[in-house]
Amino acid sequence: MKKGDWILIACVAVVAALFAIPQTHAAEGFNWATAHHPYIMAFFKFAILATLGEMLALRIREGVYSKPGFGVLPRMMVWGFLGMCIAMAMVIFKTGVPAFLGSLGWKSAAAVFAAPELTWGKVGVAFAVSVLMNSIFAPVMMTFHKCTDIHILDNGGTVRGLLRPMKMREIFREKVNWDVQWNVVIKKTIPLFWFPAHTITFILPANLQVLFAALLGVALGLILALAGGSKK
């Protein structure tokens, strides 16, 4: 293990201790901020955790957490923005899908989904929410994120480069590996990973759902890195 690995482990241990020790009131503060500023909190959760997932994936593939042109700060900015979009989508689909199920004849879907106790009915609604959100919203979000990744790398990993206009026509036609994007990212990770993972997300307490979704980004980054093999 390298020095950076020990620093990461120490940081994770400190954060875990802050939430584990009642006297710090970290959990209370986290819950208050999530309830009163959900989209700001979503920005920071995804900016930190999802970017960490990409850095861990790079560590597995190439032996480093960052490198010239990788653009940690621009990636954090993009993930923060996407985190707010994901939080918005979660609200839309959590509200809309139970209403949709009700229009199909399952009149109690919204009440079952809102109930605190865990039942098979609640799992069924959560699964429906996950399937529809990941089938409608996720492919667009994932493709946009891939385009921003390419844009960041093409502009040297700088914040100024991120703010330059994206050459979407060139990125779509020449730089996105659609074989991987379609056959792996969309066709495989969405049904095999995101459908069940977000089913769990939607049966968690509301204050933990966006945080868990961001943690899933870390897990997926590791899965894809391990599936692709490592250079070191």
Residue frames as a rotation matrix with the C-alpha (Angstrom) as fourth column:
MET 1
0.571 0.821 0.000 0.00
0.821 -0.571 0.000 0.00
0.000 0.000 -1.000 0.00
LYS 2
-0.304 -0.656 0.691 1.11
0.642 -0.677 -0.360 3.52
0.704 0.335 0.627 -0.77
LYS 3
-0.931 -0.115 -0.346 1.05
0.339 -0.621 -0.707 6.63
-0.134 -0.775 0.617 1.38
GLY 4
-0.714 0.700 -0.018 -2.11
-0.623 -0.622 0.474 7.83
0.321 0.350 0.880 -0.38
ASP 5
-0.142 0.658 -0.739 -3.89
0.102 0.753 0.650 4.60
0.985 0.017 -0.174 0.55
TRP 6
-0.467 -0.091 -0.879 -3.15
0.854 0.210 -0.476 5.11
0.228 -0.973 -0.020 4.24
ILE 7
-0.983 0.138 -0.119 -4.29
-0.105 -0.963 -0.247 8.74
-0.149 -0.231 0.962 4.06
LEU 8
-0.431 0.873 -0.229 -7.58
-0.530 -0.040 0.847 7.64
0.730 0.486 0.480 2.48
ILE 9
-0.117 0.351 -0.929 -8.11
0.543 0.806 0.236 4.95
0.832 -0.477 -0.284 5.12
ALA 10
-0.768 -0.230 -0.598 -7.40
0.638 -0.371 -0.675 7.48
-0.066 -0.900 0.431 7.88
CYS 11
-0.882 0.472 0.012 -9.88
-0.459 -0.864 0.208 9.98
0.109 0.178 0.978 6.42
VAL 12
-0.161 0.846 -0.509 -12.59
-0.232 0.468 0.853 7.33
0.959 0.255 0.121 6.14
ALA 13
-0.289 -0.009 -0.957 -11.92
0.788 0.566 -0.243 6.23
0.544 -0.825 -0.157 9.73
VAL 14
-0.961 -0.090 -0.261 -12.18
0.227 -0.794 -0.563 9.81
-0.156 -0.601 0.784 11.03
VAL 15
-0.616 0.786 -0.054 -15.47
-0.656 -0.474 0.587 10.42
0.436 0.398 0.807 9.20
ALA 16
-0.051 0.585 -0.810 -16.88
0.152 0.806 0.572 7.11
0.987 -0.094 -0.130 10.46
ALA 17
-0.582 -0.232 -0.780 -15.85
0.780 0.115 -0.616 8.00
0.232 -0.966 0.114 14.02
LEU 18
-0.970 0.232 0.068 -17.56
-0.240 -0.956 -0.169 11.39
0.026 -0.180 0.983 13.79
PHE 19
-0.205 0.953 -0.224 -20.84
-0.688 0.023 0.725 9.68
0.696 0.302 0.651 12.94
ALA 20
-0.032 0.148 -0.988 -20.35
0.345 0.930 0.128 6.85
0.938 -0.337 -0.080 15.44
ILE 21
-0.757 -0.304 -0.578 -19.66
0.640 -0.173 -0.748 9.05
0.128 -0.937 0.326 18.50
PRO 22
0.222 0.974 0.047 -22.92
0.943 -0.226 0.246 10.59
0.250 -0.010 -0.968 19.74
GLN 23
0.212 -0.145 -0.966 -21.20
0.639 -0.727 0.249 13.58
-0.739 -0.671 -0.061 21.38
THR 24
-0.812 -0.584 0.012 -20.14
0.379 -0.512 0.771 14.95
-0.444 0.631 0.636 17.99
HIS 25
0.079 0.955 -0.286 -23.78
0.057 -0.291 -0.955 15.29
-0.995 0.059 -0.077 16.84
ALA 26
-0.805 -0.449 -0.388 -22.52
-0.345 -0.178 0.922 14.69
-0.483 0.876 -0.012 13.29
ALA 27
-0.771 0.560 0.303 -25.49
0.636 0.663 0.395 12.51
0.020 0.497 -0.868 12.42
GLU 28
0.129 0.855 -0.502 -27.95
0.761 -0.409 -0.503 15.13
-0.636 -0.317 -0.704 13.69
GLY 29
-0.117 -0.263 -0.958 -26.24
-0.278 -0.917 0.286 17.86
-0.954 0.299 0.034 11.73
PHE 30
-0.970 -0.242 0.030 -26.17
-0.060 0.357 0.932 15.69
-0.237 0.902 -0.360 8.61
ASN 31
-0.445 0.875 0.188 -29.88
0.891 0.454 -0.007 14.92
-0.091 0.165 -0.982 8.89
TRP 32
0.220 0.516 -0.828 -30.76
0.421 -0.816 -0.396 18.58
-0.880 -0.262 -0.397 9.49
ALA 33
-0.442 -0.472 -0.763 -28.74
-0.447 -0.621 0.643 19.76
-0.778 0.625 0.063 6.49
THR 34
-0.963 0.109 0.245 -30.20
0.258 0.632 0.731 17.02
-0.075 0.767 -0.637 4.28
ALA 35
-0.153 0.986 -0.072 -33.74
0.938 0.122 -0.324 17.95
-0.311 -0.117 -0.943 5.29
HIS 36
0.448 0.363 -0.817 -33.32
0.307 -0.921 -0.241 21.73
-0.839 -0.143 -0.524 4.90
HIS 37
0.206 -0.450 -0.869 -30.86
-0.815 -0.570 0.102 21.91
-0.542 0.687 -0.484 1.99
PRO 38
0.567 0.079 0.820 -31.34
0.041 0.991 -0.124 18.65
-0.823 0.104 0.559 0.04
TYR 39
0.943 -0.165 0.289 -29.88
0.308 0.104 -0.946 19.79
0.126 0.981 0.148 -3.28
ILE 40
0.481 -0.827 0.290 -26.84
-0.797 -0.550 -0.248 21.52
0.365 -0.112 -0.924 -1.80
MET 41
0.155 -0.391 0.907 -26.17
-0.685 0.619 0.384 18.37
-0.712 -0.681 -0.172 0.20
ALA 42
0.807 0.160 0.568 -26.68
0.250 0.780 -0.574 16.25
-0.535 0.605 0.590 -2.94
PHE 43
0.832 -0.554 -0.028 -24.06
-0.337 -0.464 -0.819 18.40
0.441 0.691 -0.573 -4.68
PHE 44
0.097 -0.872 0.480 -21.46
-0.990 -0.135 -0.044 17.73
0.103 -0.471 -0.876 -2.01
LYS 45
0.374 0.074 0.925 -22.32
-0.402 0.911 0.089 14.04
-0.836 -0.405 0.370 -1.51
PHE 46
0.893 0.002 0.450 -21.82
0.370 0.567 -0.736 13.26
-0.256 0.824 0.506 -5.18
ALA 47
0.739 -0.669 0.076 -18.93
-0.489 -0.611 -0.623 15.68
0.463 0.424 -0.778 -5.66
ILE 48
0.013 -0.760 0.649 -16.99
-0.983 0.111 0.149 13.89
-0.185 -0.640 -0.746 -2.93
LEU 49
0.086 0.047 0.995 -18.12
-0.361 0.932 -0.013 10.27
-0.929 -0.358 0.097 -3.11
ALA 50
0.899 0.284 0.333 -18.65
0.182 0.451 -0.874 9.77
-0.399 0.846 0.354 -6.85
THR 51
0.656 -0.743 -0.129 -15.35
-0.622 -0.437 -0.649 11.50
0.426 0.507 -0.749 -7.64
LEU 52
-0.046 -0.645 0.763 -13.70
-0.885 0.381 0.268 9.28
-0.463 -0.663 -0.588 -5.04
GLY 53
0.561 0.322 0.763 -15.09
-0.004 0.922 -0.386 6.31
-0.828 0.214 0.519 -6.95
GLU 54
0.972 -0.234 -0.011 -13.41
-0.029 -0.075 -0.997 7.50
0.232 0.969 -0.080 -10.13
MET 55
0.279 -0.920 0.276 -10.15
-0.918 -0.340 -0.205 8.08
0.282 -0.197 -0.939 -8.26
LEU 56
0.081 -0.197 0.977 -10.29
-0.583 0.786 0.206 4.58
-0.808 -0.586 -0.051 -6.76
ALA 57
0.875 0.260 0.408 -10.94
0.168 0.629 -0.759 3.15
-0.454 0.733 0.507 -10.21
LEU 58
0.739 -0.671 -0.056 -7.87
-0.423 -0.399 -0.813 5.01
0.523 0.625 -0.579 -11.51
ARG 59
0.093 -0.708 0.700 -5.87
-0.972 0.089 0.220 3.70
-0.218 -0.700 -0.680 -8.55
ILE 60
0.394 0.124 0.911 -6.83
-0.144 0.987 -0.073 0.13
-0.908 -0.102 0.407 -9.47
ARG 61
0.959 0.056 0.276 -6.15
0.255 0.245 -0.935 0.56
-0.120 0.968 0.221 -13.19
GLU 62
0.585 -0.721 0.370 -2.98
0.152 -0.352 -0.924 2.64
0.796 0.597 -0.097 -13.10
GLY 63
0.058 -0.613 -0.788 -1.73
0.909 0.359 -0.212 2.67
0.413 -0.704 0.578 -9.51
VAL 64
-0.941 -0.339 -0.014 -2.41
0.319 -0.871 -0.375 6.37
0.115 -0.357 0.927 -8.83
TYR 65
-0.195 0.899 -0.393 -5.34
0.752 -0.121 -0.648 8.39
-0.630 -0.422 -0.652 -7.50
SER 66
0.815 0.390 -0.428 -4.78
0.036 -0.772 -0.634 11.25
-0.578 0.502 -0.644 -9.94
LYS 67
-0.157 -0.859 0.486 -2.54
0.833 0.149 0.533 12.18
-0.531 0.489 0.692 -12.82
PRO 68
-0.734 -0.154 -0.661 -1.93
-0.105 -0.936 0.335 15.18
-0.671 0.315 0.671 -15.07
GLY 69
-0.815 0.463 -0.348 -5.06
-0.477 -0.198 0.856 15.95
0.328 0.864 0.382 -17.05
PHE 70
-0.731 0.558 -0.394 -7.33
0.619 0.785 -0.038 13.79
0.288 -0.271 -0.918 -14.88
GLY 71
-0.603 0.460 0.652 -9.04
-0.221 -0.881 0.418 16.86
0.766 0.108 0.633 -13.47
VAL 72
-0.692 0.335 -0.639 -10.20
0.701 0.522 -0.485 16.05
0.171 -0.784 -0.596 -9.95
LEU 73
-0.719 0.406 -0.564 -11.79
0.078 -0.759 -0.646 19.47
-0.690 -0.509 0.514 -9.35
PRO 74
-0.615 0.543 -0.572 -13.66
-0.784 -0.344 0.517 19.60
0.084 0.766 0.637 -12.70
ARG 75
-0.602 0.398 -0.692 -14.91
0.120 0.902 0.415 16.06
0.789 0.167 -0.591 -12.08
MET 76
-0.742 0.335 -0.581 -16.15
0.627 0.041 -0.778 17.12
-0.237 -0.941 -0.240 -8.66
MET 77
-0.710 0.481 -0.514 -18.01
-0.447 -0.872 -0.199 20.04
-0.544 0.088 0.834 -10.24
VAL 78
-0.551 0.501 -0.667 -19.65
-0.619 0.291 0.730 17.78
0.560 0.815 0.150 -12.83
TRP 79
-0.618 0.304 -0.725 -20.58
0.480 0.876 -0.042 15.14
0.622 -0.374 -0.687 -10.24
GLY 80
-0.833 0.325 -0.447 -22.00
0.269 -0.469 -0.841 17.82
-0.483 -0.822 0.303 -7.96
PHE 81
-0.580 0.625 -0.523 -24.25
-0.796 -0.572 0.199 19.07
-0.175 0.532 0.829 -10.74
LEU 82
-0.449 0.393 -0.803 -25.28
-0.323 0.766 0.556 15.53
0.833 0.508 -0.217 -11.63
GLY 83
-0.857 0.111 -0.503 -25.92
0.488 0.486 -0.725 14.83
0.164 -0.867 -0.471 -7.95
MET 84
-0.696 0.645 -0.317 -28.48
-0.327 -0.677 -0.660 17.63
-0.640 -0.356 0.681 -7.86
CYS 85
-0.364 0.554 -0.749 -30.07
-0.881 0.058 0.470 16.25
0.304 0.831 0.467 -11.04
ILE 86
-0.634 0.088 -0.768 -30.20
0.111 0.994 0.021 12.76
0.765 -0.072 -0.640 -9.50
ALA 87
-0.891 0.329 -0.312 -31.77
0.306 -0.071 -0.949 14.11
-0.335 -0.942 -0.037 -6.31
MET 88
-0.495 0.728 -0.474 -34.38
-0.764 -0.625 -0.162 15.89
-0.414 0.282 0.865 -8.43
ALA 89
-0.387 0.320 -0.865 -35.06
-0.631 0.593 0.501 12.74
0.673 0.739 -0.027 -10.46
MET 90
-0.870 0.039 -0.492 -35.46
0.330 0.787 -0.521 10.70
0.366 -0.616 -0.698 -7.29
VAL 91
-0.721 0.651 -0.238 -38.16
-0.130 -0.464 -0.876 13.08
-0.680 -0.601 0.419 -6.05
ILE 92
-0.332 0.601 -0.727 -39.94
-0.940 -0.276 0.202 13.05
-0.079 0.750 0.657 -9.41
PHE 93
-0.400 0.141 -0.906 -39.95
-0.403 0.860 0.312 9.25
0.823 0.490 -0.288 -9.78
LYS 94
-0.948 0.084 -0.306 -40.71
0.306 0.494 -0.814 8.53
0.083 -0.865 -0.494 -6.10
THR 95
-0.554 0.783 -0.283 -43.79
-0.337 -0.521 -0.784 10.70
-0.762 -0.339 0.552 -6.45
GLY 96
-0.194 0.488 -0.851 -44.80
-0.971 -0.217 0.097 9.86
-0.137 0.846 0.516 -10.00
VAL 97
-0.735 -0.148 -0.661 -44.36
-0.384 0.895 0.227 6.10
0.559 0.420 -0.715 -10.15
PRO 98
-0.872 0.487 -0.049 -46.71
0.328 0.508 -0.797 5.30
-0.363 -0.711 -0.602 -7.23
ALA 99
-0.202 0.817 -0.540 -49.29
-0.489 -0.562 -0.667 7.59
-0.848 0.129 0.513 -8.87
PHE 100
-0.355 -0.009 -0.935 -48.73
-0.914 0.213 0.345 5.77
0.196 0.977 -0.084 -12.16
LEU 101
-0.955 -0.006 -0.297 -49.21
0.046 0.985 -0.169 2.40
0.293 -0.175 -0.940 -10.44
GLY 102
-0.614 0.778 -0.132 -52.39
0.072 -0.111 -0.991 3.76
-0.786 -0.618 0.012 -8.93
SER 103
-0.119 0.559 -0.821 -53.66
-0.876 -0.448 -0.178 4.65
-0.467 0.698 0.543 -12.40
LEU 104
-0.583 -0.154 -0.797 -53.07
-0.606 0.737 0.301 1.03
0.541 0.659 -0.523 -13.41
GLY 105
0.334 0.836 -0.435 -55.27
-0.204 0.515 0.833 -0.23
0.920 -0.189 0.342 -10.60
TRP 106
-0.138 -0.433 -0.891 -52.91
0.834 0.435 -0.341 -0.55
0.535 -0.790 0.301 -7.61
LYS 107
0.517 0.513 0.685 -54.72
0.184 -0.848 0.497 2.16
0.836 -0.131 -0.533 -5.64
SER 108
0.990 -0.104 -0.093 -52.76
0.082 -0.103 0.991 1.59
-0.113 -0.989 -0.094 -2.43
ALA 109
0.458 -0.880 0.128 -49.30
0.741 0.298 -0.602 1.82
0.492 0.370 0.788 -4.08
ALA 110
0.015 -0.452 0.892 -48.53
-0.128 -0.885 -0.447 5.30
0.992 -0.108 -0.072 -2.72
ALA 111
0.625 0.283 0.727 -49.66
-0.727 -0.126 0.675 4.39
0.282 -0.951 0.127 0.80
VAL 112
0.947 -0.317 -0.045 -47.72
0.318 0.918 0.235 1.12
-0.034 -0.237 0.971 0.76
PHE 113
0.251 -0.901 0.353 -44.59
0.622 -0.129 -0.772 2.91
0.742 0.414 0.528 -0.45
ALA 114
0.010 -0.204 0.979 -44.90
-0.401 -0.897 -0.183 5.62
0.916 -0.391 -0.091 2.22
ALA 115
0.912 0.410 0.009 -45.48
-0.184 0.388 0.903 3.18
0.367 -0.825 0.430 5.08
PRO 116
0.284 -0.868 0.408 -42.54
-0.959 -0.263 0.108 2.86
0.014 -0.422 -0.907 7.53
GLU 117
0.247 -0.184 0.951 -42.69
-0.356 0.896 0.266 -0.95
-0.901 -0.405 0.156 7.75
LEU 118
-0.598 -0.545 -0.588 -40.92
-0.769 0.184 0.612 -3.07
-0.225 0.818 -0.529 5.15
THR 119
0.250 0.715 0.652 -43.33
-0.219 0.698 -0.682 -5.24
-0.943 0.028 0.331 3.16
TRP 120
-0.415 -0.349 0.840 -43.19
0.666 0.512 0.542 -7.08
-0.619 0.785 0.020 -0.16
GLY 121
0.591 0.694 0.412 -45.56
0.801 -0.444 -0.402 -4.45
-0.096 0.568 -0.818 -1.52
LYS 122
0.794 -0.362 -0.489 -43.13
-0.200 -0.914 0.353 -1.68
-0.575 -0.183 -0.798 -0.61
VAL 123
-0.273 -0.915 0.296 -40.28
0.021 0.302 0.953 -3.60
-0.962 0.267 -0.063 -2.23
GLY 124
-0.067 0.328 0.942 -42.40
0.925 0.374 -0.064 -3.99
-0.373 0.867 -0.329 -5.35
VAL 125
0.919 0.394 0.011 -43.10
0.377 -0.871 -0.316 -0.26
-0.115 0.295 -0.949 -5.59
ALA 126
0.446 -0.834 -0.324 -39.43
-0.347 -0.495 0.797 0.53
-0.825 -0.243 -0.510 -4.90
PHE 127
-0.363 -0.562 0.743 -38.42
0.452 0.592 0.668 -1.85
-0.815 0.578 0.039 -7.69
ALA 128
0.389 0.586 0.710 -40.87
0.915 -0.160 -0.370 -0.16
-0.103 0.794 -0.599 -10.08
VAL 129
0.924 -0.114 -0.365 -39.46
-0.067 -0.988 0.140 3.26
-0.376 -0.105 -0.921 -9.16
SER 130
0.031 -0.997 0.065 -35.92
-0.205 0.057 0.977 1.98
-0.978 -0.044 -0.203 -9.73
VAL 131
-0.221 -0.092 0.971 -36.72
0.777 0.585 0.233 0.37
-0.590 0.806 -0.058 -13.09
LEU 132
0.667 0.563 0.487 -38.48
0.744 -0.523 -0.415 3.42
0.021 0.640 -0.768 -14.49
MET 133
0.828 -0.408 -0.386 -35.94
-0.243 -0.880 0.408 5.94
-0.506 -0.244 -0.827 -13.22
ASN 134
-0.128 -0.969 0.209 -33.00
-0.178 0.230 0.957 3.92
-0.976 0.085 -0.202 -14.50
SER 135
-0.133 0.137 0.982 -34.67
0.865 0.500 0.047 3.19
-0.485 0.855 -0.185 -17.84
ILE 136
0.713 0.527 0.463 -35.75
0.686 -0.660 -0.307 6.78
0.143 0.536 -0.832 -18.55
PHE 137
0.960 -0.280 0.006 -33.31
-0.268 -0.912 0.311 9.07
-0.081 -0.301 -0.950 -16.72
ALA 138
0.504 -0.824 0.260 -30.12
-0.008 0.296 0.955 7.04
-0.864 -0.484 0.143 -16.26
PRO 139
0.276 -0.472 0.838 -29.10
0.911 0.405 -0.072 6.48
-0.305 0.783 0.542 -19.91
VAL 140
0.705 0.015 0.709 -29.24
0.368 -0.862 -0.348 10.21
0.606 0.506 -0.613 -20.63
MET 141
0.898 -0.365 0.245 -27.37
-0.419 -0.541 0.729 11.08
-0.133 -0.757 -0.639 -17.45
MET 142
0.472 -0.746 0.470 -24.70
0.286 0.634 0.719 8.42
-0.834 -0.204 0.512 -18.04
THR 143
0.350 -0.313 0.883 -24.12
0.933 0.038 -0.357 9.48
0.078 0.949 0.305 -21.62
PHE 144
0.833 -0.045 0.552 -23.87
-0.015 -0.998 -0.060 13.14
0.553 0.042 -0.832 -20.62
HIS 145
0.791 -0.567 0.230 -21.39
-0.318 -0.061 0.946 12.18
-0.522 -0.822 -0.228 -17.90
LYS 146
0.349 -0.672 0.653 -19.29
0.737 0.627 0.252 10.27
-0.579 0.393 0.715 -20.43
CYS 147
0.527 -0.106 0.843 -19.24
0.663 -0.569 -0.486 13.33
0.532 0.815 -0.230 -22.69
THR 148
0.898 -0.215 0.384 -18.08
-0.376 -0.828 0.417 15.53
0.228 -0.519 -0.824 -19.81
ASP 149
0.628 -0.711 0.318 -15.32
0.173 0.525 0.833 13.02
-0.759 -0.468 0.452 -18.99
ILE 150
0.251 -0.504 0.826 -14.03
0.965 0.199 -0.172 13.28
-0.077 0.840 0.537 -22.55
HIS 151
0.702 0.089 0.707 -14.37
0.281 -0.946 -0.160 17.07
0.654 0.310 -0.689 -22.49
ILE 152
0.910 -0.385 0.156 -12.35
-0.304 -0.361 0.882 17.30
-0.283 -0.850 -0.445 -19.26
LEU 153
0.351 -0.812 0.467 -9.57
0.509 0.584 0.632 15.08
-0.786 0.016 0.618 -20.62
ASP 154
0.338 -0.171 0.925 -9.49
0.915 -0.169 -0.366 16.95
0.219 0.971 0.100 -23.93
ASN 155
0.633 -0.022 0.774 -9.00
0.022 -0.999 -0.046 20.25
0.774 0.046 -0.632 -22.09
GLY 156
-0.259 -0.964 0.054 -6.21
-0.084 -0.033 -0.996 19.20
0.962 -0.263 -0.073 -19.77
GLY 157
-0.031 0.298 -0.954 -8.29
0.840 0.526 0.137 18.57
0.542 -0.797 -0.266 -16.67
THR 158
-0.942 -0.321 -0.099 -8.60
0.327 -0.808 -0.491 22.26
0.077 -0.494 0.866 -15.77
VAL 159
-0.206 0.888 -0.411 -11.60
0.596 -0.219 -0.773 24.21
-0.776 -0.404 -0.484 -14.49
ARG 160
-0.242 0.061 -0.968 -11.12
-0.548 -0.832 0.085 26.73
-0.800 0.551 0.235 -17.29
GLY 161
-0.933 -0.135 -0.335 -11.17
-0.356 0.505 0.787 23.86
0.063 0.853 -0.518 -19.79
LEU 162
-0.676 0.737 0.018 -14.39
0.672 0.626 -0.397 22.52
-0.304 -0.257 -0.918 -18.28
LEU 163
-0.012 0.702 -0.712 -16.07
0.232 -0.691 -0.684 25.87
-0.973 -0.174 -0.155 -18.86
ARG 164
-0.779 -0.260 -0.570 -15.21
-0.478 -0.342 0.809 25.87
-0.406 0.903 0.142 -22.56
PRO 165
0.245 0.913 -0.325 -18.04
-0.938 0.138 -0.317 24.96
-0.244 0.383 0.891 -24.96
MET 166
-0.165 -0.235 0.958 -18.33
-0.144 0.967 0.212 21.20
-0.976 -0.103 -0.193 -25.41
LYS 167
-0.536 -0.069 -0.842 -17.84
-0.841 -0.043 0.539 19.92
-0.074 0.997 -0.035 -28.95
MET 168
-0.025 0.633 0.774 -20.83
-0.550 0.637 -0.539 17.61
-0.834 -0.439 0.333 -28.71
ARG 169
0.814 0.332 -0.477 -20.95
-0.575 0.334 -0.747 16.66
-0.089 0.882 0.462 -32.41
GLU 170
0.048 -0.901 -0.432 -17.28
-0.724 0.267 -0.636 15.61
0.688 0.343 -0.639 -32.37
ILE 171
-0.602 -0.257 0.756 -17.59
-0.770 0.436 -0.465 13.82
-0.210 -0.863 -0.460 -29.02
PHE 172
0.305 0.828 0.470 -20.69
-0.570 0.554 -0.607 11.88
-0.763 -0.082 0.642 -30.08
ARG 173
0.873 0.132 -0.469 -19.40
-0.484 0.344 -0.804 10.90
0.055 0.929 0.365 -33.51
GLU 174
0.405 -0.840 -0.361 -15.73
-0.333 0.232 -0.914 10.25
0.852 0.490 -0.186 -32.88
LYS 175
-0.458 -0.786 0.415 -14.82
-0.592 -0.079 -0.802 9.94
0.663 -0.613 -0.429 -29.20
VAL 176
0.074 0.530 0.845 -17.53
-0.930 0.343 -0.134 8.04
-0.361 -0.776 0.518 -27.34
ASN 177
-0.911 -0.326 -0.253 -16.89
-0.387 0.888 0.248 4.30
0.143 0.324 -0.935 -27.45
TRP 178
-0.097 0.993 0.062 -20.48
-0.981 -0.106 0.165 3.33
0.170 -0.045 0.984 -28.14
ASP 179
0.010 0.045 -0.999 -19.69
-0.144 0.989 0.043 -0.38
0.990 0.143 0.017 -27.97
VAL 180
-0.772 -0.343 -0.536 -18.73
0.476 0.247 -0.844 0.03
0.422 -0.906 -0.028 -24.31
GLN 181
-0.888 0.422 0.181 -21.25
-0.458 -0.779 -0.429 2.76
-0.041 -0.464 0.885 -23.55
TRP 182
0.006 0.957 -0.289 -24.19
-0.925 0.115 0.362 0.78
0.380 0.265 0.886 -24.92
ASN 183
0.256 0.126 -0.958 -23.20
-0.186 0.979 0.079 -2.86
0.949 0.158 0.274 -24.39
VAL 184
-0.474 -0.490 -0.732 -21.63
0.621 0.403 -0.672 -2.47
0.624 -0.773 0.114 -20.95
VAL 185
-0.999 -0.019 0.028 -22.66
-0.005 -0.731 -0.683 0.77
0.034 -0.682 0.730 -19.25
ILE 186
-0.431 0.902 -0.017 -26.30
-0.902 -0.430 0.044 0.81
0.032 0.034 0.999 -20.38
LYS 187
0.182 0.591 -0.786 -27.26
-0.606 0.696 0.384 -2.77
0.774 0.407 0.485 -21.30
LYS 188
-0.064 -0.290 -0.955 -25.45
0.411 0.865 -0.290 -4.49
0.910 -0.411 0.064 -18.41
THR 189
-0.904 -0.379 -0.198 -24.89
0.314 -0.274 -0.909 -2.15
0.290 -0.884 0.367 -15.47
ILE 190
-0.577 0.739 0.349 -28.40
-0.744 -0.651 0.149 -0.68
0.337 -0.173 0.925 -15.54
PRO 191
0.426 0.844 -0.326 -30.41
-0.564 0.530 0.633 -3.94
0.707 -0.086 0.702 -15.25
LEU 192
0.296 -0.357 -0.886 -27.80
0.435 0.876 -0.207 -5.97
0.850 -0.325 0.415 -13.36
PHE 193
-0.651 -0.632 -0.422 -26.53
0.681 -0.239 -0.692 -3.32
0.336 -0.737 0.586 -10.94
TRP 194
-0.943 0.182 0.280 -28.72
-0.240 -0.951 -0.192 -0.22
0.231 -0.248 0.941 -10.83
PHE 195
-0.047 0.981 -0.189 -32.16
-0.331 0.163 0.930 -1.90
0.943 0.106 0.317 -10.85
PRO 196
0.380 0.219 -0.899 -31.51
0.647 0.631 0.427 -3.91
0.661 -0.744 0.099 -7.65
ALA 197
-0.610 -0.705 -0.362 -29.22
0.753 -0.374 -0.542 -1.32
0.247 -0.603 0.759 -6.07
HIS 198
-0.866 0.313 0.391 -31.73
-0.315 -0.947 0.061 1.51
0.389 -0.070 0.918 -6.35
THR 199
0.193 0.890 -0.413 -34.51
0.055 0.411 0.910 -0.77
0.980 -0.198 0.030 -5.18
ILE 200
-0.010 -0.302 -0.953 -32.59
0.965 0.248 -0.089 -0.90
0.263 -0.920 0.289 -1.91
THR 201
-0.905 -0.376 0.198 -32.09
0.340 -0.920 -0.196 2.87
0.256 -0.110 0.960 -2.12
PHE 202
-0.502 0.771 0.390 -35.81
-0.390 -0.605 0.694 3.57
0.772 0.196 0.605 -2.29
ILE 203
0.481 0.661 -0.575 -36.70
0.317 0.480 0.818 1.46
0.817 -0.576 0.022 0.75
LEU 204
-0.484 -0.690 -0.538 -34.17
0.820 -0.143 -0.554 3.30
0.305 -0.709 0.635 2.93
PRO 205
0.250 0.497 -0.831 -35.16
0.725 -0.665 -0.180 6.33
-0.642 -0.557 -0.526 5.05
ALA 206
0.859 0.219 0.463 -35.47
0.500 -0.555 -0.665 9.44
0.112 0.802 -0.586 2.88
ASN 207
0.833 -0.549 -0.077 -32.52
-0.486 -0.790 0.373 11.22
-0.265 -0.273 -0.925 4.53
LEU 208
0.016 -0.868 0.497 -30.17
-0.247 0.478 0.843 8.38
-0.969 -0.136 -0.207 3.52
GLN 209
0.675 0.362 0.644 -31.31
0.403 0.550 -0.731 7.78
-0.618 0.753 0.225 -0.05
VAL 210
0.935 -0.353 -0.048 -29.15
-0.252 -0.559 -0.790 10.34
0.251 0.750 -0.611 -1.87
LEU 211
0.198 -0.894 0.401 -26.13
-0.928 -0.039 0.370 9.44
-0.315 -0.446 -0.838 0.27
PHE 212
0.126 -0.107 0.986 -26.58
-0.033 0.993 0.112 5.75
-0.992 -0.047 0.121 -0.53
ALA 213
0.925 0.230 0.302 -26.98
0.292 0.074 -0.953 6.58
-0.242 0.970 0.002 -4.23
ALA 214
0.659 -0.749 -0.066 -23.64
-0.719 -0.602 -0.348 8.43
0.221 0.277 -0.935 -4.11
LEU 215
-0.015 -0.653 0.757 -22.00
-0.712 0.539 0.451 5.49
-0.703 -0.532 -0.473 -2.33
LEU 216
0.594 0.291 0.750 -23.26
0.257 0.815 -0.519 3.24
-0.763 0.501 0.409 -5.12
GLY 217
0.939 -0.302 -0.163 -21.24
-0.290 -0.447 -0.846 5.39
0.182 0.842 -0.508 -7.52
VAL 218
0.066 -0.938 0.340 -18.11
-0.976 0.009 0.216 4.47
-0.206 -0.346 -0.915 -5.59
ALA 219
0.036 0.005 0.999 -19.03
-0.222 0.975 0.003 0.79
-0.974 -0.222 0.036 -5.75
LEU 220
0.878 0.361 0.314 -19.77
0.209 0.301 -0.931 0.87
-0.430 0.883 0.188 -9.45
GLY 221
0.661 -0.709 -0.247 -16.49
-0.732 -0.535 -0.422 2.61
0.167 0.460 -0.872 -10.21
LEU 222
-0.214 -0.737 0.640 -14.66
-0.812 0.499 0.303 -0.19
-0.543 -0.455 -0.706 -8.43
ILE 223
0.324 0.419 0.848 -16.68
0.071 0.883 -0.464 -2.89
-0.943 0.211 0.256 -10.20
LEU 224
0.996 0.083 -0.041 -15.98
-0.028 -0.148 -0.989 -1.44
-0.089 0.985 -0.145 -13.64
ALA 225
0.333 -0.942 -0.033 -12.29
-0.940 -0.329 -0.088 -0.99
0.072 0.061 -0.996 -12.83
LEU 226
-0.240 -0.402 0.884 -11.95
-0.551 0.806 0.217 -4.57
-0.800 -0.434 -0.415 -11.64
ALA 227
0.606 0.543 0.582 -13.91
0.184 0.616 -0.766 -5.86
-0.774 0.571 0.273 -14.64
GLY 228
0.961 -0.214 -0.174 -11.60
-0.246 -0.384 -0.890 -3.99
0.123 0.898 -0.422 -16.97
GLY 229
0.523 -0.822 -0.227 -8.43
0.806 0.563 -0.182 -5.20
0.278 -0.088 0.957 -15.31
SER 230
0.899 -0.293 -0.325 -5.60
-0.062 -0.821 0.567 -3.09
-0.433 -0.490 -0.757 -13.88
LYS 231
0.720 -0.692 -0.052 -2.27
-0.155 -0.087 -0.984 -1.99
0.676 0.717 -0.169 -15.26
LYS 232
-0.387 -0.875 0.289 -0.45
-0.512 -0.056 -0.857 -2.09
0.766 -0.480 -0.427 -11.92
